[in-house]
Amino acid sequence: MGKTKDSKPKQERKLTEAEIRRTENFKVKEVSLLEKGYARKDLTISIEKANTVGALLTLPFVALMILGYAIYNHGEFGIIKTLHENIVLYFVGMAVIMVSFFVCAVIHEGIHGLIWSTGAENGFKDIEFGFIKEKLTPYCTCLSPLKKPLYIFGSLMPMTILGIVVGVVSIFLGNVVMLIIGCMQTLGGAGDLLVTCMLLRYKTKGKDTVLMDHPTECGLVVFEKA
């Protein structure tokens, strides 16, 4: 299909120094793997799609936590009434939720890094953290290849620990603030869950498979060989 008068070429995003450095590191790793007979397959997605489509995947978990809370506590969200009746407690509760959002964001990325470092070539030295200012998105990436089970485990653990586990505990404690935090952190794992689903749906052609985080995009690159 030919170009129309109004069509404009897609502008490439300017890479940060960290992304340029990771790209160079990735190319070195890629050459080594290709020389060993591995084939490359990219599994990437935009951050916007990761957060929107991924959120839909997390909604069933959020709904089950809220339903479980309502059933176990006989539909009583009593602390909400208490918070509204006591203005001090109300603002304390809101402050706890807001602070937890930022604190858990740091812990979330830390969990990724700690788990992935156990299988990285140089341990925690291969783990890099950063923040995409344009998207207001923190991230953690591994600079060396990882085996599929460890990659998946490290991807899902932050959402599992900070989201689902906290949400389940809130049910038995009857603490609605914890429930809100658990739901928020479950939604916060939307991108991780979507990328994991993409990986699980991808049928690898070879038995020997290693994975690397894409150096500049949301997602990963699969290297496989028979």
C-alpha atoms as one frame of an Amber mdcrd trajectory, in Angstrom:
protein
   0.000   0.000   0.000   1.442   3.384  -1.025   1.862   6.336   1.294  -0.745
   9.081   1.348   0.115  12.751   1.513  -0.745  12.957   5.193   1.086   9.809
   6.269   3.983  10.469   8.621   6.834   8.120   9.433   6.765   6.762  12.950
   9.219   8.618  15.133  11.681   6.479  17.009  11.889   7.072  20.739  15.181
   8.538  21.870  17.014   5.972  23.956  18.467   6.819  27.339  22.118   6.181
  28.162  21.082   3.144  30.209  19.085   1.745  27.272  21.994   2.301  24.875
  24.314   0.498  27.289  21.835  -2.379  27.670  21.404  -2.602  23.899  25.159
  -2.980  23.438  25.277  -5.640  26.166  22.307  -7.419  24.575  23.993  -7.494
  21.155  27.071  -9.157  22.650  24.925 -11.814  24.360  22.854 -12.266  21.202
  25.879 -12.858  18.971  27.187 -15.466  21.413  23.843 -17.291  21.484  23.353
 -17.152  17.704  26.834 -18.585  17.202  25.827 -21.495  19.424  22.875 -22.243
  17.151  20.051 -20.439  18.945  17.252 -18.725  16.998  15.722 -15.440  18.147
  12.041 -14.627  18.738  10.858 -11.291  20.171   7.871 -11.232  22.541   7.324
  -7.530  23.203   4.373  -5.241  23.812   3.788  -1.540  24.437   3.662  -0.365
  28.054   0.176   1.031  27.430  -1.144  -2.315  26.198   0.646  -4.178  28.963
  -1.116  -2.052  31.581  -4.570  -2.057  29.957  -4.880  -5.599  28.602  -2.884
  -6.940  31.535  -5.288  -5.243  33.940  -8.124  -7.277  32.458  -6.207 -10.452
  33.301  -5.794  -9.381  36.931  -9.451  -8.411  37.439 -10.602 -11.987  38.224
  -8.048 -12.153  41.071  -9.192  -8.771  42.389 -12.863  -9.787  42.149 -12.215
 -13.049  44.023 -10.402 -11.231  46.833 -13.228  -8.713  47.246 -15.842 -11.470
  47.082 -13.904 -13.593  49.576 -13.627 -10.608  51.917 -17.365  -9.906  51.709
 -18.330 -13.551  52.286 -15.890 -14.240  55.121 -16.752 -10.981  56.886 -20.495
 -11.352  56.262 -20.580  -8.356  53.958 -19.211  -6.101  56.695 -16.714  -3.458
  55.634 -16.996  -1.931  59.096 -13.651  -0.167  59.035 -14.910   2.010  56.163
 -17.693   3.353  58.391 -15.207   3.885  61.205 -12.843   5.768  58.906 -15.614
   8.057  57.686 -16.785   8.746  61.237 -13.263   9.580  62.436 -11.603  12.150
  60.166  -8.152  11.463  61.651  -8.399   7.708  61.018  -9.719   8.420  57.541
  -6.676  10.467  56.526  -4.341   7.987  58.245  -5.890   5.176  56.202  -5.569
   7.172  52.968  -1.966   8.049  53.817  -1.118   4.402  54.452  -2.582   3.424
  51.085  -0.719   6.193  49.229   2.612   5.506  50.926   2.214   1.774  50.349
   1.802   2.436  46.617   5.301   3.928  46.355   6.947   1.622  48.882   5.486
  -1.476  47.257   6.595  -0.253  43.820  10.189  -0.352  45.060   9.709  -3.729
  46.767   7.985  -5.065  43.624  11.047  -4.383  41.474  13.333  -5.625  44.227
  11.587  -9.006  44.286  12.077  -9.311  40.512  15.755  -8.572  40.924  16.392
 -10.864  43.889  14.800 -13.869  42.201  16.322 -13.336  38.767  19.765 -12.752
  40.285  19.831 -16.372  41.479  20.095 -17.523  37.868  21.998 -14.597  36.341
  25.569 -15.131  35.145  26.982 -12.506  37.518  24.339 -12.642  40.212  22.922
  -9.334  41.385  25.503  -7.446  39.284  23.390  -8.377  36.231  20.274  -6.750
  37.709  19.498  -3.176  36.738  16.756  -0.887  38.030  15.382   2.255  36.430
  12.444   4.555  35.879  10.771   5.557  32.602   9.827   9.185  33.235   7.536
   9.500  30.216   5.432   6.539  31.388   5.928   7.038  35.161   6.964   3.398
  35.236   9.709   1.827  37.387  11.368  -1.289  36.022  13.822  -4.074  36.764
  15.744  -5.882  34.050  18.262  -8.719  33.926  21.305  -8.293  31.674  22.028
 -11.983  31.205  20.035 -14.964  29.854  17.685 -16.818  32.208  15.974 -20.183
  32.041  12.245 -20.118  31.367  11.004 -21.414  34.793  13.102 -18.876  36.720
  12.060 -16.024  34.437   8.375 -16.819  34.953   8.798 -17.329  38.696  10.588
 -13.995  39.064   7.974 -12.238  36.937   4.964 -13.399  38.938   6.279 -13.319
  42.509   5.845  -9.548  43.147   2.156  -9.659  42.218   1.723 -12.904  44.168
   3.396 -11.703  47.382   2.367  -8.035  47.476  -1.009  -8.483  45.837  -2.640
 -11.874  46.238  -1.046 -12.895  49.557  -1.743  -9.488  51.151  -5.293  -9.611
  49.795  -5.928 -13.087  51.199  -4.497 -12.125  54.602  -6.771  -9.062  54.647
  -9.781 -11.364  54.341  -8.991 -13.194  57.566  -7.986 -10.026  59.418 -11.032
  -8.131  58.194  -8.765  -5.222  57.283 -10.132  -3.296  54.306  -7.019  -1.099
  54.016  -4.933  -4.233  53.435  -7.553  -5.421  50.962  -7.238  -2.191  48.966
  -3.441  -2.464  48.988  -3.645  -6.109  47.888  -5.989  -5.215  45.029  -3.790
  -2.304  43.940  -0.661  -4.437  43.927  -2.423  -7.197  42.018  -3.380  -4.650
  39.364   0.217  -3.419  39.521   1.358  -6.804  38.232  -0.717  -6.449  35.057
   2.243  -6.094  32.718   4.145  -8.977  34.317   1.117 -11.244  34.035   0.483
 -10.344  30.389   4.114 -10.908  29.352   4.074 -14.238  31.201   0.890 -15.259
  29.379   2.505 -14.301  26.060   5.490 -16.476  26.944   3.357 -19.444  28.014
   1.281 -19.219  24.821   4.383 -19.178  22.644   5.205 -22.697  21.507   8.952
 -23.069  21.489  10.364 -25.081  18.603  13.445 -26.206  20.468  14.003 -27.985
  23.755  16.875 -25.718  24.827  15.446 -22.274  25.596  16.861 -19.216  27.332
  15.243 -15.817  27.790  16.535 -12.269  27.924  14.750  -9.052  28.779  14.449
  -6.836  25.737  16.907  -3.934  26.251  14.486  -1.149  25.268  10.956  -2.566
  25.018   8.431  -4.090  27.427   8.816  -7.839  27.107  11.523 -10.343  26.339
  13.443 -12.189  23.663  13.365 -15.978  23.380  16.465 -17.805  22.181  15.907
 -21.472  21.361  17.577 -24.375  19.618  16.779 -28.043  19.084
